[in-house]
């Protein structure tokens, strides 16, 4: 919001985009940043968290594990996690790790606008 004041805050959703590959050296930092944001926001109103992986060309098992753990943590708070923009090899890893079963279809072409405009319950 500070960089793009024309953006509109979402009352019931948060979105985050790691600006690098999601690997063992930064996976926990990303998870903690999301959870910190939820603590600082009125997380009782949040129903959807969107992870945009379009800027993350690679993911290792630590990154996949982190998303699995984040999904479980968010679900325990009544928040759905959706993943958009994942590249082919990242989608393959997430599918192999069973994450697609928990977060819904992994679609490279889905955008944040498209997801919010769809019938995803928020």
One Martini backbone bead per residue (centre of mass of N, CA, C, O) as a GRO file, in nm:
protein
  122
    1UNK     BB    1   0.056   0.064  -0.019
    2UNK     BB    2   0.299   0.258  -0.010
    3UNK     BB    3   0.374   0.215  -0.317
    4UNK     BB    4   0.039   0.173  -0.385
    5UNK     BB    5  -0.216   0.385  -0.310
    6UNK     BB    6  -0.435   0.281  -0.530
    7UNK     BB    7  -0.482   0.058  -0.368
    8UNK     BB    8  -0.705  -0.178  -0.225
    9UNK     BB    9  -0.826  -0.284   0.046
   10UNK     BB   10  -0.898  -0.595   0.201
   11UNK     BB   11  -1.118  -0.711   0.435
   12UNK     BB   12  -1.096  -1.058   0.371
   13UNK     BB   13  -0.789  -1.023   0.256
   14UNK     BB   14  -0.470  -1.158   0.162
   15UNK     BB   15  -0.154  -1.078  -0.001
   16UNK     BB   16   0.138  -1.262  -0.130
   17UNK     BB   17   0.488  -1.206  -0.269
   18UNK     BB   18   0.750  -1.365  -0.340
   19UNK     BB   19   1.077  -1.228  -0.468
   20UNK     BB   20   1.155  -1.542  -0.470
   21UNK     BB   21   1.259  -1.819  -0.413
   22UNK     BB   22   1.129  -2.101  -0.230
   23UNK     BB   23   1.348  -2.169   0.033
   24UNK     BB   24   1.527  -2.259   0.310
   25UNK     BB   25   1.634  -1.951   0.362
   26UNK     BB   26   1.307  -1.814   0.340
   27UNK     BB   27   1.049  -1.965   0.432
   28UNK     BB   28   1.017  -1.876   0.733
   29UNK     BB   29   1.004  -1.572   0.674
   30UNK     BB   30   0.743  -1.576   0.514
   31UNK     BB   31   0.563  -1.702   0.726
   32UNK     BB   32   0.612  -1.484   0.947
   33UNK     BB   33   0.505  -1.243   0.782
   34UNK     BB   34   0.217  -1.342   0.757
   35UNK     BB   35   0.158  -1.377   1.062
   36UNK     BB   36   0.223  -1.085   1.139
   37UNK     BB   37   0.006  -0.954   0.968
   38UNK     BB   38  -0.230  -1.091   1.116
   39UNK     BB   39  -0.167  -0.967   1.394
   40UNK     BB   40  -0.191  -0.661   1.291
   41UNK     BB   41  -0.447  -0.735   1.195
   42UNK     BB   42  -0.785  -0.821   1.150
   43UNK     BB   43  -0.806  -1.159   1.148
   44UNK     BB   44  -1.119  -1.207   1.188
   45UNK     BB   45  -1.180  -1.098   0.880
   46UNK     BB   46  -1.011  -1.315   0.760
   47UNK     BB   47  -1.061  -1.571   0.477
   48UNK     BB   48  -0.810  -1.496   0.276
   49UNK     BB   49  -0.510  -1.635   0.127
   50UNK     BB   50  -0.269  -1.514  -0.115
   51UNK     BB   51  -0.027  -1.685  -0.315
   52UNK     BB   52   0.216  -1.534  -0.519
   53UNK     BB   53   0.444  -1.721  -0.749
   54UNK     BB   54   0.549  -1.545  -1.002
   55UNK     BB   55   0.845  -1.465  -0.845
   56UNK     BB   56   0.893  -1.796  -0.815
   57UNK     BB   57   1.092  -2.014  -0.998
   58UNK     BB   58   1.155  -2.173  -0.722
   59UNK     BB   59   1.125  -2.488  -0.529
   60UNK     BB   60   1.155  -2.652  -0.237
   61UNK     BB   61   1.077  -2.854   0.025
   62UNK     BB   62   1.068  -2.620   0.230
   63UNK     BB   63   0.858  -2.451   0.080
   64UNK     BB   64   0.636  -2.664   0.076
   65UNK     BB   65   0.621  -2.710   0.379
   66UNK     BB   66   0.547  -2.423   0.455
   67UNK     BB   67   0.274  -2.417   0.302
   68UNK     BB   68   0.150  -2.648   0.459
   69UNK     BB   69   0.172  -2.514   0.741
   70UNK     BB   70   0.021  -2.255   0.669
   71UNK     BB   71  -0.243  -2.385   0.592
   72UNK     BB   72  -0.299  -2.510   0.872
   73UNK     BB   73  -0.294  -2.247   1.032
   74UNK     BB   74  -0.516  -2.101   0.875
   75UNK     BB   75  -0.741  -2.314   0.907
   76UNK     BB   76  -0.750  -2.283   1.224
   77UNK     BB   77  -0.864  -1.968   1.154
   78UNK     BB   78  -1.054  -1.974   0.888
   79UNK     BB   79  -0.835  -1.977   0.648
   80UNK     BB   80  -0.779  -1.960   0.315
   81UNK     BB   81  -0.558  -2.106   0.079
   82UNK     BB   82  -0.413  -1.963  -0.215
   83UNK     BB   83  -0.261  -2.035  -0.539
   84UNK     BB   84  -0.068  -1.833  -0.763
   85UNK     BB   85   0.160  -1.835  -1.038
   86UNK     BB   86   0.274  -2.111  -1.074
   87UNK     BB   87   0.507  -2.290  -1.196
   88UNK     BB   88   0.558  -2.595  -1.320
   89UNK     BB   89   0.766  -2.710  -1.106
   90UNK     BB   90   0.606  -2.606  -0.864
   91UNK     BB   91   0.342  -2.753  -0.917
   92UNK     BB   92   0.461  -3.036  -0.910
   93UNK     BB   93   0.555  -3.026  -0.616
   94UNK     BB   94   0.282  -2.955  -0.483
   95UNK     BB   95   0.136  -3.203  -0.585
   96UNK     BB   96   0.328  -3.421  -0.463
   97UNK     BB   97   0.267  -3.288  -0.164
   98UNK     BB   98  -0.064  -3.225  -0.157
   99UNK     BB   99  -0.159  -2.917  -0.179
  100UNK     BB  100  -0.388  -2.905  -0.388
  101UNK     BB  101  -0.596  -3.050  -0.197
  102UNK     BB  102  -0.598  -2.786   0.007
  103UNK     BB  103  -0.605  -2.513  -0.212
  104UNK     BB  104  -0.648  -2.599  -0.489
  105UNK     BB  105  -0.616  -2.517  -0.794
  106UNK     BB  106  -0.332  -2.499  -1.002
  107UNK     BB  107  -0.303  -2.182  -1.177
  108UNK     BB  108  -0.105  -1.991  -1.377
  109UNK     BB  109  -0.342  -1.781  -1.489
  110UNK     BB  110  -0.419  -1.690  -1.223
  111UNK     BB  111  -0.537  -1.409  -1.064
  112UNK     BB  112  -0.625  -1.201  -0.826
  113UNK     BB  113  -0.870  -1.085  -0.968
  114UNK     BB  114  -0.987  -1.356  -1.060
  115UNK     BB  115  -1.021  -1.479  -0.781
  116UNK     BB  116  -1.202  -1.252  -0.657
  117UNK     BB  117  -1.424  -1.279  -0.896
  118UNK     BB  118  -1.487  -1.535  -0.815
  119UNK     BB  119  -1.648  -1.797  -0.615
  120UNK     BB  120  -1.473  -1.737  -0.379
  121UNK     BB  121  -1.479  -1.760  -0.056
  122UNK     BB  122  -1.448  -1.453   0.169
   0.00000   0.00000   0.00000
